[in-house]
Amino acid sequence: MVERKKGMKISRKRATNVVILLAAVGCFFLLKHILVTDEARIKRVIYDGKAAIEKKDIEGVMEQVSRSYQDDYGLNKVAIMALFQRVFHQFDDINIRIEEMQITISENKQGRATLLTWATARMQDKTGYIVGSSERPCQVTFTLIKERGKWRVLKTEGIAPEEIFL
């Protein structure tokens, strides 16, 4: 028997069972956090990008963008960085709202996140929508690929770069 303070006695068998139970619970929570689904990881990329835009954190935004980024407007990663630098310089405050996100993983291992979004921005004494409108949101689709073990945005559809300025 193992003695504890204040005269409590506990058997070795019971102590072993408690240790095994605690180890099993610890392994469960560890595996739960390690074995996160690709859908959850893609959702995290979208929300991390949203937070970075709202904080005007160019490095945080670019961390979510693939080196191979190319969209239908001819923008690549360098052009996206220049666009966001201009947006961050022009606006004092940016707020983004996201709803109805649907995530799929295709057979070719690309992810797609389709969502409804609105973005408002304040510039000096003016505030307005830079994505979507008061009547309806903008439907945006992000295509993502795994790059160096992390999902990153490869292409964006639904937002034209010229629509972003007030």
C-alpha distance (Angstrom), angle and dihedral (degrees) to the residues before:
residue distance angle dihedral
M1 . . .
V2 3.78 . .
E3 3.78 115.7 .
R4 3.77 121.4 -142.0
K5 3.77 127.9 -165.6
K6 3.81 118.4 -73.8
G7 3.79 92.0 31.9
M8 3.83 97.7 -72.7
K9 3.77 111.3 150.9
I10 3.76 124.1 -155.6
S11 3.79 126.1 -178.9
R12 3.80 121.4 -119.8
K13 3.80 89.6 -122.4
R14 3.81 92.1 55.3
A15 3.83 91.7 44.9
T16 3.82 89.7 50.9
N17 3.82 91.1 49.5
V18 3.81 91.4 50.5
V19 3.82 91.6 49.3
I20 3.82 91.3 48.5
L21 3.80 91.2 48.3
L22 3.81 92.1 49.6
A23 3.82 90.7 47.5
A24 3.82 90.8 50.5
V25 3.80 92.3 49.6
G26 3.81 90.3 47.2
C27 3.83 91.4 50.1
F28 3.81 90.6 49.2
F29 3.80 92.7 54.7
L30 3.81 92.1 42.5
L31 3.81 92.2 51.5
K32 3.78 91.2 44.4
H33 3.81 89.6 58.5
I34 3.81 95.0 41.1
L35 3.79 95.7 46.5
V36 3.80 96.9 57.3
T37 3.81 113.5 156.8
D38 3.79 122.5 -111.3
E39 3.80 88.5 -118.7
A40 3.81 90.4 58.0
R41 3.81 91.0 47.3
I42 3.80 91.6 50.9
K43 3.80 90.1 49.3
R44 3.82 88.4 51.9
V45 3.85 90.5 52.5
I46 3.82 90.5 53.0
Y47 3.81 93.9 47.4
D48 3.82 93.0 43.2
G49 3.81 88.7 52.3
K50 3.81 90.7 48.6
A51 3.81 91.3 50.8
A52 3.82 91.6 47.7
I53 3.81 91.7 51.3
E54 3.80 91.9 48.9
K55 3.84 89.9 49.7
K56 3.83 90.1 45.1
D57 3.82 88.3 -124.4
I58 3.82 105.6 158.8
E59 3.83 93.4 -174.2
G60 3.80 90.8 51.5
V61 3.80 90.7 50.7
M62 3.79 94.6 46.9
E63 3.81 91.9 48.4
Q64 3.83 87.1 67.8
V65 3.83 94.3 50.9
S66 3.81 122.9 88.3
R67 3.79 121.1 -123.5
S68 3.83 85.2 -126.5
Y69 3.83 94.5 54.3
Q70 3.80 112.1 148.9
D71 3.81 125.0 156.5
D72 3.80 136.0 -174.1
Y73 3.83 90.8 -94.3
G74 3.80 91.2 60.8
L75 3.80 94.5 -107.6
N76 3.79 119.6 147.3
K77 3.80 130.1 -175.7
V78 3.82 93.4 -79.7
A79 3.82 91.8 50.1
I80 3.83 90.8 47.6
M81 3.79 89.3 53.3
A82 3.81 91.5 50.3
L83 3.82 90.7 47.3
F84 3.80 93.0 52.3
Q85 3.80 92.2 45.1
R86 3.82 88.2 55.0
V87 3.81 91.9 46.3
F88 3.82 92.2 48.6
H89 3.81 90.7 48.8
Q90 3.81 94.2 47.3
F91 3.82 99.5 46.5
D92 3.79 129.3 58.2
D93 3.80 96.0 -160.3
I94 3.82 134.0 14.5
N95 3.81 125.9 -167.7
I96 3.81 124.1 -174.7
R97 3.79 128.4 -166.7
I98 3.82 121.7 -164.7
E99 3.80 127.5 -166.7
E100 3.79 139.9 168.9
M101 3.81 98.5 16.3
Q102 3.80 114.4 -172.6
I103 3.80 119.1 -170.4
T104 3.79 127.4 -166.5
I105 3.79 133.9 173.9
S106 3.81 114.7 -146.8
E107 3.79 128.2 -146.2
N108 3.80 89.9 -103.4
K109 3.84 88.5 60.4
Q110 3.80 95.6 -108.1
G111 3.77 119.8 135.0
R112 3.79 125.7 -141.2
A113 3.77 124.9 -161.5
T114 3.80 115.0 -171.6
L115 3.78 117.2 -174.3
L116 3.76 145.9 155.4
T117 3.77 114.9 -115.0
W118 3.76 144.5 175.1
A119 3.79 125.8 -167.6
T120 3.77 125.7 -169.0
A121 3.77 126.7 -171.4
R122 3.76 136.7 -169.0
M123 3.79 121.6 -142.1
Q124 3.81 115.9 -179.4
D125 3.81 102.4 -58.3
K126 3.84 98.2 -12.4
T127 3.80 128.8 85.5
G128 3.77 123.5 -175.9
Y129 3.77 148.1 142.8
I130 3.78 114.8 -77.7
V131 3.82 93.5 175.4
G132 3.79 122.1 29.2
S133 3.80 122.4 -8.6
S134 3.77 140.1 -109.6
E135 3.83 88.2 -94.4
R136 3.78 98.5 49.2
P137 3.77 143.2 -1.4
C138 3.77 127.1 -115.3
Q139 3.80 117.0 -107.8
V140 3.79 108.4 -134.2
T141 3.79 128.5 -175.3
F142 3.79 122.2 -162.0
T143 3.79 119.6 -164.5
L144 3.80 111.6 -154.8
I145 3.79 136.1 -169.8
K146 3.76 132.6 -169.7
E147 3.77 109.9 -106.1
R148 3.81 121.2 177.0
G149 3.81 89.0 -13.2
K150 3.82 95.9 -53.1
W151 3.79 131.2 95.8
R152 3.82 112.2 -114.3
V153 3.80 133.9 178.3
L154 3.81 112.2 -97.5
K155 3.81 99.0 173.6
T156 3.81 139.6 3.9
E157 3.80 124.3 -151.6
G158 3.79 129.1 -174.5
I159 3.81 102.3 39.6
A160 3.78 119.0 84.4
P161 3.82 112.2 -153.1
E162 3.81 92.6 -131.0
E163 3.84 90.7 58.4
I164 3.79 93.0 64.6
F165 3.80 99.0 77.6
L166 3.83 124.5 81.8
